[in-house]
Amino acid sequence: MPKRNNTILNISDALKDFVTENNLEKGLDKVNVREAWAKLMGNGINNYTTAIELKRDTLYIQLSSSALREELSYGNQKIIALLNEELGKEIIKKLVLR
């Protein structure tokens, strides 16, 4: 049984190496950020989210509701912390709500 676990760890390490060697991390981060936003914000906010874009360390969120945009702006730093926690690393340093 332990041999099987070692094999799984080795595959995991191999995938991480592959991602790193082929510079795929930024692309995966963009996908993961979208998933984290959807998971943390729930359907209520996702229904008003029209675009999600990660550029370097800034996350741009386009919302179709100005009232929601205003409300979310008050919790800007908390949203960044929650997203980074969900992602398991500090990807986002700035959140821009449009």
Secondary structure as UniProt FT lines:
FT   HELIX           2..21
FT   TURN            22..23
FT   HELIX           25..46
FT   TURN            47..48
FT   STRAND          49..55
FT   TURN            56..57
FT   STRAND          58..63
FT   HELIX           66..73
FT   TURN            74..75
FT   HELIX           76..87
FT   STRAND          94..97
//
